[in-house]
Structure formats: structure tokens, C-alpha cells
Amino acid sequence: MTSEIQNQESHFFDYYDFLGIPPAAPPNLIYLAILKIEKSLKDKTFSDEKYVANVKKNLANIYDRLLSEEEKRLQYEKEWLDYYFPRDQYQTNIKSMKLNSHNSTLLSTGLKEKSAPLVKEPKKNEIFDYSSDFSYLMMCDRPKERNVFFLDTEQEIHLPPYSDYIHFKKDQFFLSTHGEVKVSIINDALGKHVICSTASKEIPLHIGDRMEFESGTRLILRGFYTKPATNTATKKWGIHLVQENVILPLEENKNYVFGRNTSDIRSLSFDEDLFCFVNIGRRERSISRQNFQMFHHAGDWYLKDLGSRYGTTLDLDHHNKFETLIGGSIMKLEIGRIRLGYDKSYLIEVNEIEKLEKATPLEIETYDYTTIYDIPLF
């Protein structure tokens, strides 16, 4: 979203984008997101009083639409879907979808900066080469066959077994269909359900998108940062897994993948010396098997969502609202908390390693030269 508060009478207002939480979030998460913004209003001084008044007005509207009555919240969820993914029974309006999604922070791809409300949205400062810093793959899930193939960002990739193809441009893939076979594109975290039954060009894809063809073929798009670290960080970072009471120091030469069960991707041809797989929250079924990635790039640590089902929500100390990474988006790591799962109740604290309190020592297991952290259950 832009930093300006939109006029609700003339334009659809995205409450989820305003709060920084996934669409169709549960009421307790909506309430937590409101409290985060209200605390910022109370603790900080803002020169633009009119802007602050508009923020308070929008929070009051959110209380009414999303927290007062379940019927109102469900109606808003329908309005949200109709706005971002408008369709009749057989076909999504691709042109309107791309136009309406353009100003959405939640639906944006690539690197995200601190977002509104209560700050002027900074210019996007891209520091990644999305065609070479990342590796992309398609997980093919056919009725009697499962396989994975890596994607080339330099050429068109034709999807089996049809003449539809995807290609890479700027920071994401796009799908072009010939309309021979109906295809649905689904992403739970984005609330995305695109239906294509006619020829369509350049349908934007997000990491975690599931393409389902009428024949039963399912293709799932994944993407990982795979470049070794080249610069040294000025701070030594660590994370505290609150539920397990475990501290993990972050090593700059390691690329961390966090999830409930990372075994699905361990067998892929990733650099065994670079990647470290961390199994967390194994009792939390709403945490994805590969939820997010932490990596060091150009002197800083970054966090990337891996197409998780409910997104990766950041509750950062110096941000005035939650920041939710969805569909492969990225944000610079800062002091604060990472919230995972449907209601974001699974917490990971992020800070400089010496500022984290002592906790349970972490046992390291190595299989075939790949580092795996199996966090014990308590």
C-alpha cells in the first residue's frame, strides 16, 4: 500500500494490508495487529496529526468490520477476494487482478521495506539479482508420480504435459496458458485462487503457488536463496526458539531453512556445506514443512518466506506494524520476533547473540555432511 490513507468511500480499503497480516486472519491475530499499531501511536511522536487521526479512524473501522460480528468479517473476506481475484464461474479477470494487486504490500514480490502506516514508504532498494542469487524449482505431484525439476530463469519452461509455459521477468515467474486445459492457481497464504479456462498471457506467480490442471497434475513453485555469503556482518545474531527454549547462533557462512519437517528438500542438490536445516514446532501443524529461510547477504541478514501456508509474520521492535512475508517475499532481519502458524502464536526471538538469555544447548546432527538441527520436543 502507499503511505497515504485511502478514501474508503471511493476505493476498496485493504484492512489486512493496513495491519500487515495475512488475509482471512483469525480474530486474535487481528487484535494483536491492532495493538501493535496502537502501541506505536502511544509510544512515538508523529508530526502529521491529520495522518495519525486517519490511522485511528481506520483502526476504529477495522474493529467494527473485523472484530464486532463474525458475519461482517466473513463479508469483508468475500469483498477482499472479489477485489483482488475477481472472476465469474469459469475465468479470473486477469487484467483487473494484476491492476488491483499492484498496490498491495502483501501481494508484492521480492524485497520489502518498512511499510505504512505511520511512516513514509521508502523507495524500494533492490540489492538482489533474482535470476542468479536464487534457485527455483517446480515440485511435480502427479497422481502416480512425484518429481522435482529446477527452473531456468533465462528461457521459457514448458509445463508437462501441456503447451502452457512459464518465464521469468524481473523478480518473479509468469504463466502463459493456451486455454486447452483449465488450470487453477492456488496459494492459501495469499488467499489466491485464480481460474484460467481461456488463453491468458503473463499471469503473475508467487512462490508457493500450486497449479492444478484438470487431469490431476499439480505443480508447486518453490524458490531458495543459494548464494554463499561474501561479506562479514557487523553484529553476531542469534535466535531464541521460545517454545522449546533453545538458542541458535547464526553463522554467516550458513544458509538456514526453518520448518516443521525439512526432509522433503534435503535430498535436492543444494550445497551441503552451505545449507542448514532446522526442524521446529513439530507439534504446530499450521507451521509449514519449509516455512522460511535466513541467509546472509551483502553484510546483512535477511529472512525469506518459502511459500508457507500462513506466511511468515515479523513483529519487529522498530516497526509500527506487523510485516508479513508471503509468497517468497524478503525482508532485512532486525531485532524483534518472528511469528509463525495460523494464529502466529509460535514465537522466535531475534537479537544480537550476547543479548539473548541462556537457554537449552543445541544438539547438532550431521547426515551426509548436511547440518540438521532437530529441535527437541518439550
TORZA-440728 format. One line per field, with one value per residue: y, z, x of N, C-alpha, C in turn; residue number from 1. Coordinates in steps of 0.001 Angstrom, whole numbers, plus 500000, padded with zeros to 6 digits. Example, Ala and Ser with C-alpha at 12.3 -4.5 7.8 and 13.67 -1.06 7.14 Angstrom:
<recs>
n_v <- 494310 497750 $
n_w <- 507800 507080 $
n_u <- 513190 512850 $
ca_v <- 495500 498940 $
ca_w <- 507800 507140 $
ca_u <- 512300 513670 $
c_v <- 496700 500030 $
c_w <- 507800 507870 $
c_u <- 513200 512900 $
k <- 1 2 $
</recs>
This chain:
<recs>
n_v <- 498805 502315 505121 506889 507278 505606 506668 505394 505494 505782 503889 500528 499430 497915 496122 494070 494453 496952 496313 494522 491722 488278 487639 486888 486413 485083 486249 486768 487311 489543 491337 491462 492683 495169 496164 496427 498613 500578 500788 501894 504400 505436 505354 506763 509867 511680 513917 514612 515265 515005 512790 510800 510895 509863 507269 506301 506456 504548 502265 502122 501557 499050 497568 497516 496228 493803 492669 492976 491507 488204 487767 490181 490125 487855 488721 490795 489347 488080 490323 491101 488985 489208 491623 491419 489036 488856 487119 485226 482268 480672 481919 483930 487452 488519 490911 492873 491705 491891 494667 495558 494228 495434 497558 496363 495576 493076 491314 491809 491089 489960 492089 493611 496697 498702 499327 501306 501714 505034 505645 507202 505610 504053 504315 501487 499537 497631 494918 492470 489998 488492 486506 485110 484926 483252 479968 478212 475939 473386 471492 468567 466977 464370 462071 459408 459814 461502 464169 466457 469393 471681 475192 477258 480547 481930 481141 480058 477808 474916 473416 470191 468145 469835 472565 474940 477480 478837 481841 483902 487147 490074 489849 487624 484714 484156 482887 481606 480670 478461 477861 475349 473465 473632 475470 475910 478257 478289 479684 479481 481208 483722 483970 483331 482366 481615 481173 479782 479322 480045 481301 482982 485540 486062 485647 486544 484782 483467 482441 479287 478987 476829 475003 473583 471219 470081 467374 466353 466752 468395 471252 472790 475813 476668 478479 479321 481049 480780 481605 481837 483509 486662 488885 490171 490294 493051 492651 489936 487638 485948 483484 482815 480127 480188 478476 475981 476761 477198 478293 479499 480320 482362 481553 483160 481923 480072 478918 479054 476935 476860 474945 472791 470214 469520 467554 467004 468501 468067 466183 467347 468954 470875 472974 471244 472127 474662 474838 474637 472831 473319 471876 472766 473451 471042 470123 471955 472114 474007 475309 475470 472850 473614 476620 479226 481047 481920 484026 485293 488265 490545 491819 491898 490267 488436 487566 485189 484245 480992 480334 479548 478209 479936 482218 484267 486078 489138 490702 493362 495401 498119 498728 499968 498363 495002 492946 490972 488326 486818 484350 484117 486562 488977 490286 492518 491427 492292 493402 491745 489786 486684 485442 482545 480178 479613 481325 482788 482207 480819 481611 483200 484688 487356 488629 490311 487979 487977 489235 487601 485520 482825 479501 476227 474061 473434 470535 469104 467416 465537 464518 462848 464974 467178 469734 469368 470522 469134 470136 469493 468128 469458 $
n_w <- 500000 499497 501313 501882 503432 502244 500655 501853 500849 498123 497180 497366 500544 501986 504705 505780 504599 505658 508372 508238 508156 507256 504734 505709 508375 511755 514449 516887 515983 514401 516411 517867 515924 515701 518278 518103 516337 517756 520025 518904 518203 520719 521939 520336 518698 516288 513617 511794 512459 511332 509718 511648 512919 510897 510804 513297 512848 510855 512282 514059 512255 511443 513798 513875 511426 511368 513908 515422 514633 513452 511013 509633 509309 507679 505413 504642 503973 501668 500025 499815 498334 495975 495062 494666 493227 491018 489487 487263 487042 485528 484811 485837 486082 484673 483977 485693 488107 488133 488056 490430 492352 492269 494030 496474 499457 500680 498534 496989 495462 495977 497614 500623 502253 505300 506016 505469 508006 509326 508581 506010 503024 502001 499125 497074 497468 495660 496135 495273 492781 491215 489360 489553 492213 493460 493521 491681 491698 490534 491995 491083 491240 490396 489854 490028 490321 491561 491283 490988 489366 488409 487599 484800 484616 482347 480108 478426 480111 479440 480626 481847 481116 478995 476612 477874 479408 481510 482316 483337 484745 485789 488926 489351 488335 485462 484167 481104 479361 477050 477003 476457 478406 481473 484210 487629 489925 493033 496218 499486 501534 500386 499922 497425 494464 491414 488354 485206 482136 479578 476971 478344 479020 480747 483617 486874 489078 492376 494858 496197 494951 493761 491008 489462 487236 485087 484623 486893 487446 489482 490122 492026 492905 493999 495748 496608 498375 497317 497278 498362 501377 501201 502533 505770 508675 510840 513296 515567 515233 516718 517410 519433 520176 521454 522472 522682 524182 523231 522026 519079 517596 514773 511969 509652 507328 506801 505495 506394 506683 507865 509335 509880 509045 507311 505620 503046 501190 501634 500119 497696 495282 496875 498163 500360 502333 502774 503386 506117 507942 509911 512084 513460 515854 515778 516772 515967 513678 511823 511054 508280 506383 505123 506071 506314 505360 506442 505667 504869 503339 501511 503819 505639 507463 506173 505833 504310 503117 502342 500707 502467 504152 505835 505806 506926 509689 510846 513820 514542 516527 515866 514002 513096 512769 512128 509879 507237 505482 502463 499950 499083 499524 500867 503681 505463 508326 511652 515115 517133 516861 515336 514037 513721 512094 512087 513905 514676 517045 517610 518584 517735 518951 517934 518042 518925 519610 522162 523709 524055 526377 528309 527320 526543 525542 522132 520280 517680 514672 512031 508750 506071 505578 505701 507677 510265 512435 514840 516708 520051 521439 523934 $
n_u <- 500833 500329 501743 499771 496591 493871 490822 487974 485414 485564 487287 488393 489377 492104 492140 493712 496213 496764 497052 499120 498986 498151 495591 492199 492789 492710 490519 491984 494570 494122 493431 495864 497468 496252 496764 499545 499870 498459 500055 502351 501347 501001 503538 505315 506220 504501 504602 502637 499577 497046 497326 497794 495324 493722 494723 493854 491120 490792 491528 489401 487357 488218 487969 485179 484428 485892 486044 483738 481411 480971 479717 480093 482870 483236 481887 483558 485861 484957 484596 487244 488413 486894 487802 490644 490970 489038 486334 484241 482262 483962 486370 489088 489410 492045 493341 492181 492892 495733 496001 494699 496186 498604 499182 499312 500906 501114 500805 502982 506189 509618 512073 511044 510385 510227 506863 503827 501220 502025 504612 506528 506522 509452 511635 511973 514781 516557 518689 519254 519928 517574 517542 519914 520825 519107 517654 515254 512544 510316 507924 506618 503636 502116 499337 500413 503081 505952 508113 510909 511927 514451 514329 515017 515935 516463 515118 512069 509927 508348 505433 504792 501949 501438 501019 501293 503338 505981 507762 510530 510726 512174 511607 510080 508145 506042 502995 501874 499051 497404 494804 493875 493532 491879 493160 493919 495200 496494 497035 497260 498182 498071 495430 494716 493122 493091 491464 491800 490510 490635 492819 495583 497927 500965 500347 500860 503014 503530 505914 505258 502853 500333 499721 497052 495933 493273 493557 494638 497280 499644 501544 504003 505445 508657 511278 514629 517201 520486 523100 526470 527634 529317 530220 531145 529161 528408 527321 526788 524370 521555 518996 516122 514267 511287 509243 510529 512651 515300 518435 519925 522864 523582 525410 527465 528292 526412 523306 520096 517287 514073 511486 508608 509117 511780 512611 511706 513148 515805 517138 517599 519773 521385 524005 525908 527648 526825 524047 521758 519467 516645 514516 511527 508878 507273 504905 503139 500885 500151 502412 504489 506110 508479 509101 510379 513376 516643 519323 522614 523592 525451 526504 524403 521717 518966 515493 513458 510331 509143 507045 505089 502159 500696 502157 504984 505308 506583 507380 508688 510849 511320 509442 506232 504077 502897 504784 504193 505516 504907 504486 507164 508429 510834 512662 514786 516552 515810 515929 513594 510626 509733 506776 504862 502621 499016 497628 499761 501110 503386 506571 509653 512435 514551 517794 520900 523444 524658 522807 520691 519078 520498 519846 518532 521158 522048 521756 523647 523164 524573 524109 525354 527120 525495 524161 521867 519440 517625 515170 514480 511431 509275 $
ca_v <- 500000 503576 505660 507675 506554 505671 507063 504163 505651 505758 502858 499410 499599 496605 496108 493139 495144 498031 495719 493739 490319 487550 487725 485924 486114 484868 487466 487081 487915 490893 492140 491691 493640 496481 496591 496836 499969 501474 501000 502841 505724 505879 505442 507584 511181 511859 515337 514782 514929 514587 511421 509956 510838 508936 505922 505939 506260 503251 501222 502023 500850 497649 496975 497298 495281 492519 492118 493133 490416 487241 487954 491307 489702 486946 489533 491511 488372 487907 491543 491067 488058 489756 492754 491032 487914 488870 486098 484589 480857 479935 482639 485097 488653 488663 492325 493535 491114 492484 496091 495739 493668 496201 498416 495590 495169 491640 490569 492186 490095 490499 492711 494537 497650 499087 499780 502118 503128 505822 506003 507434 504381 504360 503776 500116 499483 496241 494529 491084 489595 487386 485445 484346 484722 482290 478791 477957 474574 473027 470175 467987 465982 463703 461009 458227 460175 462716 464528 467865 469861 473057 476087 478149 481886 482547 480645 479594 476428 474343 472607 468902 467625 470708 473588 476124 477672 479932 482531 484748 488553 490962 489155 486556 483955 484406 481750 481863 479486 478423 477619 473999 472754 474531 475424 476736 478650 478433 479974 479695 482354 484937 483934 483378 481270 482101 480148 480109 478351 480582 481699 484149 485808 486676 485596 486568 483662 483669 481241 478576 478791 475456 474973 472329 471011 469228 465960 465939 467176 469546 471804 473746 476636 476942 479276 479417 481782 479746 482221 481889 484835 487257 489964 489878 491131 493820 492118 488497 487451 484652 483379 482076 479414 480410 477303 474931 477394 476846 479400 479103 481393 482332 481601 483881 481044 479089 479322 478292 476665 476525 474416 471681 468998 469942 466370 466978 469177 467758 465333 468116 469220 472106 472924 470622 472914 475956 474770 474082 472611 473406 471402 473471 473442 469835 469935 473037 471653 475124 475725 474720 471966 474565 477851 480417 480895 483011 483988 486481 488819 491915 492392 491890 489068 488589 486474 484967 483253 479941 479923 478852 478249 481082 483326 484465 487417 489750 491673 493988 496449 499474 498875 500396 497385 493701 492800 489570 487884 485796 484080 484244 487903 489043 491499 492569 490974 493278 492933 491580 488430 486042 484760 481521 479429 480247 482448 483434 482023 480239 482778 483113 485986 487661 489689 490014 486730 488174 489790 486544 484820 481447 478532 474852 473866 472846 469376 469143 466134 465683 463377 463035 466288 468246 470057 469332 470751 468602 470770 468528 468482 469554 $
ca_w <- 500000 499587 502669 502065 503841 501123 500902 501834 500126 496682 496792 498302 501542 502383 506139 506073 504207 506631 509630 507995 508486 506100 504541 506450 509649 512852 515249 517873 515277 514047 517630 518139 514937 516099 519460 517665 515790 518843 520876 518191 518342 522104 522357 519448 518341 514849 513333 510969 513315 510487 509299 512823 513123 509894 511239 514373 512238 510177 513307 514547 511214 511463 514949 513527 510326 511520 515264 516120 514296 512512 509700 508976 508921 506541 504260 504197 503307 500318 499287 499560 497221 494767 494590 494191 492287 490514 488472 487179 487386 484723 484438 486607 485301 484884 483878 486947 489185 488125 488366 491839 493208 492104 495190 497709 500063 500930 497287 496266 495471 496173 498872 501216 503219 506333 505278 506148 508280 510250 508002 504580 502442 501316 497787 497102 497160 495330 496249 494834 491397 491430 488384 489846 493653 493940 492707 491637 491312 490443 492550 490250 492021 489556 490592 490277 490152 492221 490955 491130 488349 488603 486552 484192 484519 481079 478974 478704 480587 479114 481745 481422 479767 478097 475898 478719 479789 482422 482056 484451 484389 486912 490199 489535 487162 484910 483448 479903 479061 475731 477181 476051 479621 482593 485274 488812 490645 494410 497243 500694 502303 499704 499632 495960 493711 490046 487452 483801 481195 478245 476790 479144 478988 481886 484914 487850 490006 493633 495460 496933 494112 493361 489740 489356 485929 485132 484590 488207 487631 490368 490105 493119 492661 495173 495476 497746 498213 497251 497065 499592 501939 500735 503435 507191 509388 511947 514528 515640 515512 517181 517582 520599 519953 522768 522931 523049 524999 522595 521340 517935 516999 513317 511353 508387 506186 506723 504921 507262 506270 509049 509071 510726 508570 506123 504936 501640 500292 501957 499087 496487 495087 497481 498691 501681 503295 502954 503916 507440 508050 511311 512294 514609 516016 515167 517246 515394 512329 510902 510564 507057 506438 504865 506327 505939 505203 506900 504961 504983 502006 501438 505139 506490 507484 505588 506032 503115 503215 501340 500173 503556 504059 506554 505769 507999 510200 511632 514838 514754 517548 515318 513009 513727 512476 511715 508481 506876 504236 501834 498547 498745 499728 501672 504478 506267 509693 512703 516456 517311 516946 514174 514444 512740 512296 511726 514801 514952 518458 517735 518602 517661 519241 517149 518674 518958 520348 523569 524419 524281 527629 528154 527221 526341 524495 520916 519784 516230 513996 510655 507883 504748 505552 505782 509064 510584 513833 515246 517986 520871 521880 525387 $
ca_u <- 500000 501039 501727 498559 495400 492953 489440 487204 484158 485780 488233 488449 490432 492606 492423 494807 497434 496948 497507 500326 498728 497612 494139 491378 493445 491757 490280 493024 495699 493669 493519 497287 497975 495726 497517 500886 499773 498052 501232 503207 500734 501163 504942 506132 505686 504346 504363 501438 498439 495925 497605 497570 493874 493197 495090 492922 489802 490808 491526 488019 486598 488638 487281 483773 484245 486565 486015 482456 480498 481552 479094 480766 484212 483111 481514 484753 486729 484418 484921 488687 488628 486279 488600 491971 490902 487654 486078 482938 482380 484929 487579 489507 489698 493489 493710 491796 493678 497071 495874 494350 497234 499837 499431 499221 502172 501087 500893 504194 507258 510955 512468 510083 510912 509264 505687 502830 501016 502840 505907 506511 507051 510709 511837 512467 516205 516839 520092 519352 519714 516646 517768 521130 521023 518121 517355 513818 512229 508911 507626 505567 502897 501126 498642 501243 504484 506419 509482 511265 512859 514893 513864 515995 515352 516852 514340 510717 509845 507046 504980 504245 502204 500691 501777 501436 504731 506284 509021 510964 510929 512480 511794 509108 507726 504715 502431 501074 498249 496770 493383 493488 493140 491610 494154 493677 496412 496027 498035 496461 498662 497649 494006 494722 492516 492933 490946 492051 489956 490893 494215 495959 499361 501654 499680 501953 503094 504238 506483 504219 501664 500035 498990 496317 495329 492081 493946 495115 498668 499842 502893 504175 506624 509482 512471 515537 518455 521527 524407 527280 527877 530571 530614 531025 528198 528980 526750 526593 522956 521091 517549 515659 513016 510681 508504 511481 513686 516569 519103 520742 523673 523563 526732 527348 528555 525339 522028 519200 515910 513291 510159 508159 509778 512529 513148 511296 514087 517204 517734 517867 521203 521855 525365 525832 528412 526167 522690 521492 518025 516235 513148 510952 507426 506712 503526 502332 500576 499965 503726 504765 507276 509569 508353 511139 514815 517502 520598 523457 523825 525986 526739 523210 520890 517639 514552 512640 509269 509340 505749 504404 500699 500146 503093 505956 504997 507650 506970 509991 510765 511343 508380 504985 503036 503409 505189 504008 506135 504076 504779 508575 508978 512056 512850 516006 516342 516027 515581 512155 510106 509124 505546 504513 501389 497745 497342 501054 501430 504730 507453 511109 513037 515749 518582 522323 523556 525007 521654 519714 519324 520953 518758 518965 522170 521504 522484 523795 523295 525031 523837 525954 527758 524498 523843 520443 519105 516326 514878 513733 510084 509133 $
c_v <- 501244 504103 506518 506775 506719 506066 505841 504279 505505 504605 501748 499595 498233 496628 495195 493763 496234 497485 494920 492274 489616 487746 486603 485489 485910 486120 487793 487705 489336 491826 492452 492740 495054 497023 497078 498272 500960 501769 501993 504260 506307 506182 506418 508901 511318 513298 515576 514329 514437 513136 510447 509805 509867 507489 505444 505667 504899 502093 501027 501277 499364 496916 496603 496193 493887 491889 492175 491948 489498 487438 489096 490904 488787 487702 490296 490568 488126 489128 491562 490179 488613 490899 492295 489917 487797 487816 485763 483105 480184 480636 483816 486263 489022 490130 493065 493011 491766 493960 496310 495252 494515 497010 497673 495208 493661 490838 490913 491087 490773 491112 493704 495432 497898 499760 500643 501202 503733 506026 506343 506258 504683 503764 502392 500075 498035 495955 493095 490991 488333 486246 484583 484081 483624 481114 478497 476530 474378 471619 469638 466842 465410 462571 459812 458545 461462 462977 466034 468242 471334 473895 477006 479518 482558 482092 480228 478133 475916 473331 471298 468752 468529 471737 474896 476260 478815 480565 483518 486163 489374 490189 488039 485851 484363 483174 482240 480575 479607 478120 476239 473197 473778 474354 476362 477020 479032 478721 480374 480949 483671 485021 483856 482138 481806 480943 480611 478992 478845 480995 482981 484304 486477 486786 485558 485400 484073 482343 480589 478376 477323 475503 473605 472263 470019 467744 465439 466306 468412 469961 472880 474481 476931 477781 479466 480308 480772 480309 482239 483322 485351 488359 489553 490833 491853 493318 490600 488234 486051 484658 482536 481456 479345 479149 476198 475429 476997 478072 478847 480312 481248 482507 482195 482997 479950 479729 478448 478154 476158 475984 473242 470362 469318 468769 466341 467541 468848 466994 466090 468537 470606 471892 472413 471403 474232 475843 474097 474004 472521 473000 471999 473194 472216 469476 470960 472716 472800 475769 474855 473878 472715 475950 479109 480097 482124 482900 485329 486963 490256 492584 492388 490527 489384 487357 486392 483916 482257 479451 479165 479082 479486 482262 483349 485899 487912 490815 492366 495219 497845 499667 499168 499419 496042 493769 491314 489292 486700 485573 484323 485617 487896 490330 491386 492221 492084 492667 492855 490122 487978 485264 483799 480864 480239 481467 483171 483323 481375 481367 482393 484518 486146 488813 489386 488875 486955 488732 488765 485809 483386 480501 477151 474764 473117 471687 469380 467728 466385 464396 463679 464465 467453 468479 470099 469565 470185 469132 469814 469054 468511 469503 $
c_w <- 500000 501004 502928 502519 502754 501571 500760 501013 498620 496233 497835 499257 502091 503855 506471 505727 505222 507939 509468 508335 507278 505959 505279 507748 510745 513719 516242 517220 514832 515247 517980 517196 515249 517291 519095 517152 516887 519780 520222 518295 519733 522445 521538 519126 516823 514568 512575 511765 512505 510053 510447 513092 512133 510244 512320 513826 511552 511167 513871 513540 511194 512636 514570 512484 510627 512906 515939 515886 513269 511108 508930 508490 507698 505274 503725 503478 501877 499451 498904 498354 495915 494189 493963 493148 491704 489430 488418 487442 486706 484526 485373 485662 485543 484869 485171 488116 489268 488515 489856 492773 493214 493350 496518 498213 500246 499658 496474 496389 495779 497545 499341 502224 504296 505663 506136 506974 509171 509790 506539 503917 501640 499916 497888 496631 496908 495403 495788 493316 491465 490438 488721 491333 494208 492978 492818 491165 491291 490993 491816 491005 491149 490335 490931 490195 490905 491771 491072 489974 488587 487381 486086 484001 483179 479898 479408 479133 480296 480186 481247 481914 478696 477440 476675 479148 480789 482004 483186 483958 485662 488208 490419 488212 486747 484117 482241 479536 477672 475815 476771 477239 480738 483676 486400 489484 492056 495328 498507 501446 501711 499541 498139 495372 492328 489163 486016 482918 479759 478165 477573 479113 480283 483130 485976 488827 491250 494080 496338 496141 493710 492102 489566 488001 486048 485191 485954 488470 488524 490324 491177 492922 493974 494773 496733 497394 498295 497076 498370 500058 501503 501656 504882 507848 510541 513292 514430 516111 516043 517274 518814 520260 521292 523301 523415 523991 524522 521879 520231 517442 515478 512773 509954 507166 506041 506176 505578 506650 507492 508638 509975 510331 507256 505280 503450 500706 500591 500840 497795 496451 495581 498027 500131 502743 503633 503707 505282 507605 509520 511426 513584 514686 515476 515695 516629 513935 511335 510486 509358 507199 506082 504936 505883 505911 505773 506182 505088 503585 502131 502809 506082 506422 506921 505886 504812 503409 502073 500736 501200 503494 504721 506614 506970 508479 511106 512548 515307 515645 516957 514167 513729 513514 512207 510244 508141 505507 503705 500415 498145 498952 500816 502488 505280 507718 510679 514046 516590 517414 515582 514690 513341 513088 511953 512588 515250 516423 518677 517556 518500 517904 518447 517820 518473 519946 521825 524383 524644 525567 527356 528152 526987 525271 523309 520459 518260 515701 512553 509891 506507 504563 505557 507240 509259 512080 514074 516639 518829 521272 523400 525759 $
c_u <- 500867 500927 500497 497413 494348 491547 488546 485919 484355 486666 488227 489626 490830 493011 493603 496154 497774 497522 498797 500181 498116 496107 493422 492049 492402 491623 491392 494251 495354 493826 494975 497871 497491 496508 498915 500864 499392 499222 502195 502665 500984 502621 505773 505427 505661 503928 503060 500209 497241 496101 497345 496076 493228 493525 494125 491521 489729 490835 490121 487148 486938 487999 485845 483606 484785 486436 484648 481521 481151 480994 479756 482151 484168 482723 482720 485719 486262 484735 486399 488985 488076 487102 489913 491947 489491 487453 484595 483166 483572 486268 487844 489766 491163 493910 493385 492618 495056 497022 495627 495450 498497 500188 499376 500606 502221 501318 502135 505242 508588 511161 511417 510792 509858 508068 504771 501925 502097 504274 505676 507207 508314 510758 512458 513915 516598 518337 520305 519255 518859 516841 518979 521355 520123 518016 515865 513574 510722 508757 506407 504907 501784 500474 499519 502734 504789 507853 509663 512173 513170 514538 514983 515350 515641 515998 512941 510755 508442 506664 504381 502809 501605 501599 501853 502899 504855 507604 509278 511204 511070 512680 510784 508812 506314 504282 501648 500350 497634 495284 492923 492966 492942 492667 493731 495010 495990 497211 497283 496876 498185 496138 493759 494065 492164 492484 491148 491503 490062 492358 494499 497471 499811 500781 500777 501866 503880 504848 505408 502947 501544 499177 498354 495615 494175 492424 494389 496557 498727 501306 502988 505491 507345 510692 513299 516727 519594 522930 525203 527493 529245 531075 530395 530042 528882 528470 526639 525168 522682 519581 517252 514310 512292 510014 509437 512569 515084 517127 519990 521533 523661 524979 526610 527554 527506 524064 520961 517807 515152 511927 509847 508808 510476 513017 512811 512359 515543 517894 518037 519333 521601 523263 525331 526589 527720 524849 522628 519977 517633 514768 512598 509452 506734 505330 502575 502033 500410 501289 504062 506026 508556 508934 509110 512624 515509 518839 521309 523808 524314 526079 525560 522523 519508 516798 513641 511572 509428 508028 504940 502900 500102 501116 504025 505809 506116 507058 508245 509868 510631 510356 507067 503833 503697 503820 505075 504612 505339 504576 506215 509171 510050 512063 514137 515685 516690 515648 514062 511782 509593 507919 505115 503186 500156 497452 498610 501459 502793 505746 508925 511651 514327 516486 520060 522540 523858 523841 520545 520070 519765 519758 519356 520049 521564 522377 522479 523943 523703 524775 524423 526457 526769 524129 522335 520278 517710 516029 514038 512372 510039 507661 $
k <- 1 2 3 4 5 6 7 8 9 10 11 12 13 14 15 16 17 18 19 20 21 22 23 24 25 26 27 28 29 30 31 32 33 34 35 36 37 38 39 40 41 42 43 44 45 46 47 48 49 50 51 52 53 54 55 56 57 58 59 60 61 62 63 64 65 66 67 68 69 70 71 72 73 74 75 76 77 78 79 80 81 82 83 84 85 86 87 88 89 90 91 92 93 94 95 96 97 98 99 100 101 102 103 104 105 106 107 108 109 110 111 112 113 114 115 116 117 118 119 120 121 122 123 124 125 126 127 128 129 130 131 132 133 134 135 136 137 138 139 140 141 142 143 144 145 146 147 148 149 150 151 152 153 154 155 156 157 158 159 160 161 162 163 164 165 166 167 168 169 170 171 172 173 174 175 176 177 178 179 180 181 182 183 184 185 186 187 188 189 190 191 192 193 194 195 196 197 198 199 200 201 202 203 204 205 206 207 208 209 210 211 212 213 214 215 216 217 218 219 220 221 222 223 224 225 226 227 228 229 230 231 232 233 234 235 236 237 238 239 240 241 242 243 244 245 246 247 248 249 250 251 252 253 254 255 256 257 258 259 260 261 262 263 264 265 266 267 268 269 270 271 272 273 274 275 276 277 278 279 280 281 282 283 284 285 286 287 288 289 290 291 292 293 294 295 296 297 298 299 300 301 302 303 304 305 306 307 308 309 310 311 312 313 314 315 316 317 318 319 320 321 322 323 324 325 326 327 328 329 330 331 332 333 334 335 336 337 338 339 340 341 342 343 344 345 346 347 348 349 350 351 352 353 354 355 356 357 358 359 360 361 362 363 364 365 366 367 368 369 370 371 372 373 374 375 376 377 378 $
</recs>
